[in-house]
Amino acid sequence: MQEAPIPEDDSARLKELHSYGVLDTQSEAIFDDITHLVQDITGAKIGVISLIDENRQWFKSCVGLDDAPKETPRNISLCGHTIVQRRPLIVNDALEDDRFADNPLVLGEPRIRFYAGFPLIAANGMALGSLCAIDIEPKALTPKQVTSLERLARQVVSQMELRREAHLLQSAELALQAQGGNGQVKPGIQLLSEINPVMNREQLQQMLSLLLGLDQPPCFALARCKFKEYSRVSATIGSAAAKNLIQTGLERLRDCLPAQASTAYFSDDEIAIVLPHLSEESAITAIAERCMASLEAPLKLNDRDIELGMNMGIAIFKKNYSDVDSLLSDASIAQRIAITDRSKNSNFNFIDLPARLAAQQHYQVETDLRRAIRRNEITPYLQPIVDLVTGKPVGLECLMRWRTDSGEMMLPNNFLPISHLAGLSGELDLQIIQKAIQASHELASAAPGQPLQLSVNLSGLLLESEGQRQRLLQLIRSTPLPKDWQLLVELVEDYLHDNGSELGIFLNSLRRLGVAIAIDDFGTGYSSLSRLHNYPVRTVKVDCSFVERIDDSSNPSNQLLKTIQNLCADLGLESTAEGVETDSQRAWLVQNGYKHGQGNLFSRPMSVAATAHYLAEIH
């Protein structure tokens, strides 16, 4: 009999194996599920997860064999050969293989004839054991079966990594107890070896406390990840769909993370990730980019495409934090900057001095904005929407401006993202709409008899709030526009696409009040023109990013704009091109069927007084 060979680096391999804390533990359903899958995939009688200790082969899971032993001698194990070979060892008939024909496990129980062992390779390259399919009759595997078992072997290692993390953290707990000198377990402390693969918030905080409390704590990165669409999905489709969104997002993220990474549910819409032994921004950035890429494809749920977008804030521990709250707070600050800073091209951000300063500025903006809303200080500015052929106005879009106490005129991009995070954007909408409707009478007197359309924007927070929706309907009923004027409300494309019956009911209520519905920034989301037919939409506003690329030498948008216009025509929808800046863009749009446009070529946004003067001159 050819005994299982001993690899040259066996002492290092054994040290790696023992670090997992898996040997001599109880059976676990997750590992038994994997060995049952081995049976299902191969049709073999027996599925085994075998770990090769110094003098024994120990079974973490063994299904299909009655009264199976927990271990056998290492020297007679076929898995001992597998870990040296480091690639799948497949023996179709052991009696025909000189290495194993006289092996006691072949001649005696369990009388192995077929063996397929797939090595369990740790992240550092050490072979820990094997995932095995065994039968008492000769067999052969197809290439597809081999590929499936290789994947399962990687899953075994991933599960072992989670157990090692818990084992190491329990060791850290015991070390802290030893440092305290009494050796007693504090009441209410859960053994970290019992942590589920995905922790809850309390377990995460406990883990971080233990790590920070070690005499020589390792460096690591903490990322807080907030799913952008959770609140909207929960409010409009339901909590079950929102939970599905989080679960799907977590599953995709875990596929992108190192095996040693930990994950935790931090709140309803937020998860946390701990990346051990990482302190270089470049390495962490690569992981963050993989995570973001994994979420690009939307979640399919009940024939809906639900966006899995996420913002991530990252804090790196290099013995620079003394308490968990400060670490979590910095990750939250970085996340907030990732959400609100439109100048960045990524959805993740590291905490640094600029981020801290930006957070302080954001807090001040939020405080001042709340005061401005109470004082009714948000100011309407209006930009004409024109007939592209004649240049005469057919409507006005109401935009927000805010003159701060310092006298600065703040543009929407500098305060709307903060208002959304602070839950203020619905109140801003209502205030500016009321002012716009009131101003419409002054504007109408400057151009008597001229019919115009007054466009206002609705934020996601207003659309999600039943109370604010009802306030808007009451405002429209109680504050009529001038004769021959019409109110048009603009919604962003993604919101229209992902929402259900409540939105449809609200939009139809607006329509019955004579309000027109438009989709703003069309072409930047997941929607499709055909689905717009499900709602009372009249107008599509094509995003300025497409208009600015007309005849662009490297990435022209001409064909896409033609397609949008043709589909609008087929569906009986009006189209408005946003961001028209040049005469050549205007000429191309007219030539290809666009009737209405908006942009600085015709006029920049103006105050109410300046708009009245503009209308009077044209009239």
Buried (B, 14 or more C-beta within 10 A) or exposed (E): BBBBEBBEEBEEBBEBBBBBBBEEBEEBEEBBEBBBBBBEBBEBBBBBBBBBBEEBBBBBBBBBBEEBEEBBBBBBBBBBBBBBBEEBBBBBBBBEBEBBBEBEBBBEEBBBBBBBBBBBBBEEEBBBBBBBBBBBEEBEBEEEBBEBBBEBBBBBBBBBBBBBBBBBBBBBBBBBBEEEEEEEEEEEEEEBBEBEBBBEBEBBBBBBBBBBBBEEBBBBBBBBBBBBBBBBBBBBBEEEBBBBBBEBBBEBBBEBBEBBBBBBBBEEBBBBBBBBEBBEBEBBBEBBBBBBEBBEEBBEBEEBBBBBBBBBBBBBBEEEBEEBEEBBBBBBBBBBBBBBBEEEEEBBBBBBEEBBEBBEEBBEBBEBBBEBBEEEBBBBBBBBBBBBEEBEBBBBBBBBBBEBEEEEEBBBEBBBBBBBBBEBBBBBBBBBBBBBBEBBEBBBEBBEEBEBBBBBBBBBBBBBBEEBBEBBBEEBEEBEBBEEBBBBBBBBBBBBBBBBEBBBEBBEBBBEEEBBBBBBBBBBBBBEBEBBEEBBBBBBBBBBEBBBBBEEEEEEBBEEBBEBBEBBEEEEBBBBBBBBBBEEBBEBBBEBEBBBBBBEBBBEBBBBEBBBEBBEEBE
